[in-house]
Structures are given as C-alpha cells and as structure tokens.
C-alpha cells in the first residue's frame, strides 16, 4: 500500500488507547497469554486524565475505580487528579510490563488489504500493524461536542469547551455563561463563580439532582439504559447522563446561593452575549461549553460499522458488524469499573476467536455510511 516502506508488523491483537479501558484490556490479554500491542496517541501515561484542569483535585473525582490487579492507595486528595492518576497509570504499565507504544496516532483501521485475508490493517504515521482482532479503547476526550447556535460566529468574546478548560483563574472578573447540564458544568460553575463578575447557567433540560446513596441496583439500571442504546445502534450516552447529579454539600450551597439557578437554552448568540426568543438577553465575556463528548471512533470508518441510527451496534463488547472488533469504554462500559469488566469480557471473546481457524472477513453492506465518520 502506498505510503508504507515496510510490511505491517503481525500481532494477534491491537489495543488502541491506553486509558482505563485500554490498560484493563492489556492486563487481561497479557494474563491470557495473547500476543498484543498497545498503541496510545497521548504523550505520556494517564489517558484523558492527564489533560484535566489543575483545579480538578483527586478528592473531587467521582467514582474512580482501581485498575485490575493494583489498587490506588495513599493518594493526596488535594493533588490534581491529572498528576495522581497519571502516576498511577505509569506505575501500572511498569508493574505489568505493558510496554505501551506512544505517541502513536492511529489514523485508520481497514479490512484485509496487504495485512492479509481475514485480518485487520491498523494504520498510523508511525507504522502499521496486521491483527486478527482489535480492542478499541479510545474513549471520548478527543471529540468534544460543540453545539451550533445561530449567531455563534458573531460573538466577540471567548468560547471555550471543557476539553480546554484552564481552571477558574482565567475567568476572574468576567461575565460567564456556562452551557451544559452535567457534572463538569456544575463543577465549573461552583469554582468560576468565586472569581467571576457573574455567571449564568444554561441547560437544554432541567437538571435532575440525586439525593442519597447511589447503590448497586441503581447503577445496574443506569448501565442497562445505556446498553439498550448501543444494542439498537444509537450513539451512546454516558452512564452519568442517566444517573442524575449528586446533591452534595457544595451543590446544595450553589443552589442556595443562586449560582446553580438554571435557565433554559437560549435562542441565539449576539455579538455581546446570548438571547432568548422572548427578548431576554444576557451579556457575556466568555461562553463555556460544558456540552460533553462523543465517541472517538472516526478511525474505524473504513470498516463501515455505523448503523443508520448513528452509532455502532454492540453486543457485550463485540461490534455486531465485525466480530474482530471490540469496543471497550464505549457506551455501558464507559465508567471506570465498567471498563475493567469489559476488558476481561473482550479478552474472553477474543480468545475464542483466535482459537478458530482464520476466516475471510464479512462483506460490508454497500454504500452504508460511505464517506461519513463513525459515531
């Protein structure tokens, strides 16, 4: 294939991504004795955590579950989560000799080609790999979702996304509109409000706050809702999106003070702020889009896995359209504990696949998804 001087390196499994989902998968593959390579485009260990803002300390992190085989103990809750978890992931890679290759930015995964019949060709600027199976663990951080509103290009202030949120110091003295109804939006508002000239919270739907414990039964129910979507080939929602917002002491204080007084979605942006259809206007210097992320799976587009509903249909971890492809950290396994379990499930399925004689890959449905990204 043009652009490659060498034949692809042969391996049984390629794992793309070295966050929680990728490291968990690599751990289980190594324990099963399956030949694999882990490719990560980030500059250092830590997955998406390494890009989190400094004010997100470890004590503010909700539901960080340890990787399999090694607990995270003794972490200072006042240290930035990017440092704590980055160091933990680095120590984990070293303890289990995972040998993650980085930075490797996978550009495309294709069927067969010069990788050989029934195999997958994993392409990157750093080289290519021929594999019998793929574990995709690329998460969502690289695909921040920016909604579109009329007049967005006319706004003369700054527009930022959670993906490049610098911390509250950048908002000192500014009038800030925070858009989004998730945990990140609430965290941003609570700390920005302490230094900003004023904040306004905007969400599409009224926020739902969860009072009391969130037990195992509630967790299973929330995961089941997300799992149902991916079974039907719809784009996954995060597990957090169906659990509600935790009503802790800081959130109660924000509600009492009015910081978390929510307004419905505005109609359009103006050069100086935002406006609603009833004529109400709010001036702003900065709009912070805490509007979430989408699955980073565009590199899988050549395999034509996407369904008409816009997502990849998944049974367990396996892509329904191609049994060689497993998605870990996607949909119901997007939580840290879910990613751990899914890494083991994917490994068991891959072991069964590798035990069979290689067979030609399935023929993709003509024209479905042609020329479009995945996810």
C-alpha positions as CSV (number, residue, x, y, z in Angstrom):
1,X,0.0,0.0,0.0
2,X,1.3,3.4,-1.0
3,X,3.0,5.4,1.8
4,X,4.5,2.5,3.8
5,X,8.0,1.3,3.2
6,X,7.7,-1.8,5.3
7,X,5.1,-4.6,5.6
8,X,2.9,-4.3,8.7
9,X,4.0,-5.9,11.9
10,X,2.0,-9.0,12.6
11,X,0.3,-9.4,16.0
12,X,-2.8,-11.2,17.3
13,X,-4.5,-8.1,18.8
14,X,-4.0,-4.4,18.6
15,X,-5.3,-2.3,21.5
16,X,-5.9,1.3,20.6
17,X,-5.8,3.7,23.6
18,X,-4.1,3.4,27.0
19,X,-6.6,4.9,29.3
20,X,-8.6,2.9,31.9
21,X,-10.2,0.7,29.2
22,X,-7.0,0.1,27.2
23,X,-4.9,-0.8,30.2
24,X,-7.5,-3.1,31.6
25,X,-7.8,-4.9,28.3
26,X,-4.0,-5.1,28.0
27,X,-3.8,-6.6,31.5
28,X,-6.4,-9.3,30.7
29,X,-4.8,-10.1,27.3
30,X,-1.4,-10.5,29.0
31,X,-2.8,-12.8,31.6
32,X,-4.4,-14.9,28.9
33,X,-1.0,-15.1,27.0
34,X,-2.4,-13.4,23.9
35,X,0.1,-11.6,21.7
36,X,-0.8,-7.9,21.5
37,X,0.4,-4.4,21.2
38,X,-1.0,-1.2,22.9
39,X,-0.9,2.0,20.9
40,X,-1.6,5.3,22.5
41,X,-1.6,8.8,20.9
42,X,-1.1,10.7,24.2
43,X,2.4,11.9,25.1
44,X,2.6,10.1,28.5
45,X,0.7,7.7,30.7
46,X,-2.6,8.9,32.2
47,X,-5.2,8.6,29.4
48,X,-7.6,11.5,29.2
49,X,-6.9,12.3,32.9
50,X,-3.6,13.9,32.0
51,X,-5.4,16.7,30.2
52,X,-7.8,17.6,33.1
53,X,-7.6,21.0,34.6
54,X,-5.4,21.6,37.7
55,X,-8.3,22.6,40.0
56,X,-9.9,19.1,39.5
57,X,-8.2,17.6,42.5
58,X,-8.3,13.9,43.2
59,X,-10.7,14.5,46.1
60,X,-13.2,15.9,43.6
61,X,-13.1,12.9,41.3
62,X,-16.3,10.8,41.4
63,X,-16.1,7.1,41.1
64,X,-12.5,6.4,40.1
65,X,-12.2,2.6,40.2
66,X,-8.8,0.9,40.5
67,X,-7.4,-0.9,37.6
68,X,-7.4,-4.7,37.9
69,X,-4.6,-6.2,39.9
70,X,-3.3,-3.0,41.5
71,X,-5.1,-0.6,43.9
72,X,-4.5,3.1,44.0
73,X,-3.8,3.8,47.7
74,X,-2.5,6.8,49.7
75,X,-3.3,9.4,47.1
76,X,-3.4,13.0,48.4
77,X,-7.0,14.3,47.7
78,X,-5.6,17.8,47.3
79,X,-3.3,17.0,44.4
80,X,-4.5,17.5,40.8
81,X,-6.2,14.3,39.5
82,X,-4.1,14.6,36.4
83,X,-0.9,14.0,38.5
84,X,-2.3,11.3,40.8
85,X,-3.9,9.2,38.1
86,X,-1.1,9.8,35.6
87,X,1.4,8.5,38.1
88,X,-0.8,5.6,38.9
89,X,-1.2,4.6,35.3
90,X,2.6,4.9,34.7
91,X,3.3,2.6,37.7
92,X,0.6,0.2,36.4
93,X,2.2,0.0,33.0
94,X,5.6,-0.7,34.6
95,X,4.4,-3.3,37.1
96,X,2.7,-5.4,34.4
97,X,5.2,-4.7,31.7
98,X,2.5,-3.4,29.3
99,X,5.0,-1.6,27.0
100,X,2.6,0.9,25.6
101,X,3.9,2.5,22.4
102,X,3.4,6.2,22.3
103,X,2.8,8.6,20.8
104,X,1.1,6.6,18.0
105,X,-1.9,8.2,16.4
106,X,-4.0,5.6,14.6
107,X,-5.5,7.1,11.5
108,X,-7.5,4.2,10.1
109,X,-8.4,0.6,10.6
110,X,-9.1,-1.3,7.4
111,X,-10.2,-4.8,6.4
112,X,-7.6,-7.1,4.9
113,X,-5.6,-5.3,2.2
114,X,-2.0,-6.2,2.4
115,X,-2.4,-7.2,6.0
116,X,-3.8,-10.5,4.7
117,X,-7.2,-12.1,4.2
118,X,-9.4,-12.1,7.3
119,X,-7.0,-9.7,9.1
120,X,-7.3,-6.0,10.1
121,X,-4.8,-3.4,9.0
122,X,-4.2,-0.7,11.6
123,X,-2.5,2.3,10.1
124,X,-0.6,5.2,11.6
125,X,2.1,7.6,10.7
126,X,4.4,5.6,13.0
127,X,3.9,2.3,11.1
128,X,1.2,-0.3,10.5
129,X,0.1,-3.5,12.2
130,X,-1.7,-6.6,10.9
131,X,-4.0,-8.1,13.5
132,X,-6.7,-10.7,13.9
133,X,-8.6,-8.7,16.4
134,X,-8.8,-5.1,17.6
135,X,-9.7,-3.6,21.0
136,X,-10.8,0.0,20.5
137,X,-10.4,1.9,23.8
138,X,-10.1,5.5,22.5
139,X,-12.7,7.0,24.8
140,X,-14.3,10.4,24.1
141,X,-11.9,13.1,25.2
142,X,-10.6,13.8,21.6
143,X,-14.1,14.5,20.3
144,X,-15.6,17.4,22.3
145,X,-19.1,18.2,21.2
146,X,-19.7,21.9,20.3
147,X,-23.4,22.5,19.6
148,X,-24.4,25.0,16.9
149,X,-26.5,28.1,17.6
150,X,-27.4,30.9,15.3
151,X,-25.0,33.9,15.6
152,X,-22.3,31.8,17.2
153,X,-19.7,33.2,14.8
154,X,-20.7,36.8,15.7
155,X,-20.0,36.5,19.4
156,X,-17.0,38.8,20.1
157,X,-16.0,37.2,23.4
158,X,-14.1,33.9,24.1
159,X,-15.7,30.5,23.6
160,X,-14.1,27.5,25.4
161,X,-15.0,23.9,25.9
162,X,-14.5,21.6,28.9
163,X,-11.8,19.9,26.8
164,X,-9.7,23.1,27.1
165,X,-10.9,24.5,30.4
166,X,-7.9,26.1,32.0
167,X,-9.2,26.4,35.6
168,X,-11.1,29.3,37.3
169,X,-8.3,31.8,37.3
170,X,-8.9,32.6,33.6
171,X,-12.4,33.8,34.4
172,X,-11.6,36.4,37.0
173,X,-13.7,39.5,36.6
174,X,-15.5,38.1,33.6
175,X,-19.2,37.6,32.8
176,X,-19.5,33.8,32.1
177,X,-22.3,31.7,30.5
178,X,-21.8,28.0,31.2
179,X,-23.8,25.7,28.9
180,X,-24.4,22.1,29.8
181,X,-26.3,20.0,32.4
182,X,-23.6,17.5,33.5
183,X,-21.2,17.2,36.4
184,X,-18.5,19.2,34.6
185,X,-20.8,22.1,34.2
186,X,-21.7,22.1,37.9
187,X,-18.0,21.9,38.9
188,X,-17.1,24.7,36.6
189,X,-19.9,27.0,37.9
190,X,-19.0,26.4,41.5
191,X,-15.4,27.4,41.1
192,X,-15.8,30.1,38.5
193,X,-18.5,31.9,40.5
194,X,-15.9,32.6,43.2
195,X,-13.8,34.8,40.9
196,X,-16.1,35.9,38.0
197,X,-18.1,39.1,37.8
198,X,-21.2,36.9,37.2
199,X,-22.3,33.5,36.0
200,X,-25.3,32.2,34.1
201,X,-26.1,28.5,33.9
202,X,-28.0,27.3,30.7
203,X,-29.2,23.7,30.1
204,X,-31.5,22.2,27.5
205,X,-33.4,20.2,30.1
206,X,-34.0,20.9,33.8
207,X,-31.2,19.3,35.8
208,X,-32.1,16.3,38.0
209,X,-30.3,16.2,41.3
210,X,-29.8,12.8,43.1
211,X,-30.2,12.9,46.9
212,X,-29.0,9.9,48.9
213,X,-26.8,7.0,48.0
214,X,-26.4,5.6,44.5
215,X,-26.3,1.8,45.1
216,X,-25.6,-1.2,43.0
217,X,-29.2,-1.6,41.9
218,X,-29.4,2.0,40.7
219,X,-26.0,1.5,38.9
220,X,-27.2,-1.6,37.1
221,X,-30.4,0.2,36.0
222,X,-28.4,3.2,34.6
223,X,-26.0,0.9,32.7
224,X,-28.9,-1.0,31.3
225,X,-30.4,2.2,29.8
226,X,-27.1,3.0,28.0
227,X,-26.6,-0.6,26.9
228,X,-30.0,-0.7,25.3
229,X,-29.0,2.3,23.1
230,X,-25.8,0.6,21.8
231,X,-27.7,-2.6,21.2
232,X,-30.0,-0.6,18.9
233,X,-27.1,1.1,17.1
234,X,-27.8,4.5,18.6
235,X,-25.0,6.8,19.7
236,X,-24.2,6.0,23.4
237,X,-25.0,8.3,26.2
238,X,-22.7,8.4,29.2
239,X,-23.7,6.4,32.3
240,X,-23.6,9.7,34.2
241,X,-26.2,11.2,32.0
242,X,-28.8,8.8,33.3
243,X,-27.8,8.8,37.0
244,X,-28.5,12.4,37.8
245,X,-26.3,15.0,39.6
246,X,-25.1,14.1,43.1
247,X,-26.5,16.5,45.7
248,X,-23.5,17.0,47.9
249,X,-22.8,19.9,50.3
250,X,-21.1,22.1,47.6
251,X,-24.0,21.6,45.2
252,X,-26.5,22.5,48.0
253,X,-24.6,25.6,48.7
254,X,-24.6,26.5,45.0
255,X,-28.4,26.0,44.8
256,X,-29.0,28.1,47.9
257,X,-26.8,30.9,46.7
258,X,-28.3,31.0,43.2
259,X,-25.2,30.0,41.4
260,X,-26.9,26.9,40.2
261,X,-30.1,28.7,39.2
262,X,-30.6,27.2,35.8
263,X,-32.0,29.0,32.7
264,X,-33.4,27.1,29.6
265,X,-31.5,27.0,26.4
266,X,-31.1,30.4,24.7
267,X,-32.3,31.0,21.1
268,X,-29.2,32.6,19.6
269,X,-25.9,34.3,20.3
270,X,-25.4,38.0,19.9
271,X,-22.0,39.9,19.5
272,X,-22.1,40.6,23.2
273,X,-23.8,37.6,24.7
274,X,-26.8,35.3,24.4
275,X,-30.6,36.0,23.8
276,X,-33.8,34.1,24.2
277,X,-36.8,34.2,21.9
278,X,-38.8,36.3,24.4
279,X,-36.3,39.1,24.1
280,X,-34.3,38.3,27.3
281,X,-30.6,38.9,26.9
282,X,-27.5,38.2,29.0
283,X,-24.2,39.9,28.3
284,X,-21.1,37.7,28.4
285,X,-17.4,37.9,28.0
286,X,-16.9,34.1,27.9
287,X,-19.1,31.2,26.9
288,X,-18.0,27.9,28.3
289,X,-19.5,24.9,26.5
290,X,-19.7,22.0,29.1
291,X,-21.6,20.0,26.5
292,X,-19.9,16.7,26.7
293,X,-18.0,14.5,24.2
294,X,-18.7,11.9,21.5
295,X,-17.0,8.6,21.0
296,X,-13.7,9.0,19.2
297,X,-14.1,6.3,16.6
298,X,-13.6,8.0,13.3
299,X,-10.6,5.8,12.5
300,X,-13.0,2.9,12.3
301,X,-14.9,4.5,9.5
302,X,-13.3,2.2,6.7
303,X,-14.9,-0.8,8.4
304,X,-18.4,0.7,8.0
305,X,-19.6,-0.3,11.4
306,X,-22.0,2.5,11.9
307,X,-25.8,1.8,11.9
308,X,-28.4,4.1,10.4
309,X,-29.1,5.4,13.9
310,X,-25.7,6.9,14.1
311,X,-23.9,4.6,16.5
312,X,-22.1,1.2,16.4
313,X,-24.3,-1.7,17.4
314,X,-22.5,-3.6,20.1
315,X,-23.3,-6.9,21.8
316,X,-21.3,-7.2,25.0
317,X,-18.1,-5.6,23.7
318,X,-18.2,-7.0,20.1
319,X,-19.2,-4.9,17.2
320,X,-22.2,-6.7,15.6
321,X,-21.0,-5.9,12.1
322,X,-17.5,-7.3,12.6
323,X,-16.7,-9.8,15.4
324,X,-13.0,-9.0,15.2
325,X,-13.6,-5.5,16.6
326,X,-14.3,-5.0,20.3
327,X,-15.2,-1.6,21.8
328,X,-14.2,-1.2,25.4
329,X,-15.0,2.0,27.3
330,X,-17.9,2.6,24.8
331,X,-21.4,3.1,26.0
332,X,-22.2,0.9,29.1
333,X,-18.5,0.3,29.7
334,X,-17.6,4.0,29.8
335,X,-17.3,4.1,33.6
336,X,-14.0,3.0,35.2
337,X,-15.5,-0.1,36.8
338,X,-17.3,-0.9,33.5
339,X,-14.1,-0.6,31.5
340,X,-12.3,-3.1,33.8
341,X,-15.1,-5.7,33.4
342,X,-15.3,-5.1,29.7
343,X,-11.6,-5.6,29.2
344,X,-12.0,-9.1,30.7
345,X,-15.1,-9.8,28.6
346,X,-13.3,-8.7,25.4
347,X,-10.3,-10.9,26.1
348,X,-12.5,-14.0,26.6
349,X,-14.3,-13.4,23.3
350,X,-11.0,-12.7,21.5
351,X,-9.5,-15.9,22.9
352,X,-12.4,-17.9,21.4
353,X,-12.0,-16.1,18.1
354,X,-8.3,-16.8,18.0
355,X,-8.9,-20.5,18.7
356,X,-10.8,-20.8,15.4
357,X,-9.1,-21.0,12.0
358,X,-8.9,-17.6,10.4
359,X,-11.8,-16.9,8.0
360,X,-12.4,-14.2,5.5
361,X,-13.9,-11.0,6.9
362,X,-17.6,-10.3,6.4
363,X,-18.5,-8.3,3.3
364,X,-19.8,-4.8,4.4
365,X,-23.2,-3.6,3.2
366,X,-22.6,-1.5,0.1
367,X,-22.9,2.3,0.5
368,X,-23.9,2.2,4.1
369,X,-22.1,5.1,5.8
370,X,-20.0,5.8,2.8
371,X,-18.0,9.0,3.2
372,X,-19.1,9.6,6.8
373,X,-17.4,9.5,10.1
374,X,-18.3,6.9,12.7
375,X,-20.1,7.6,15.9
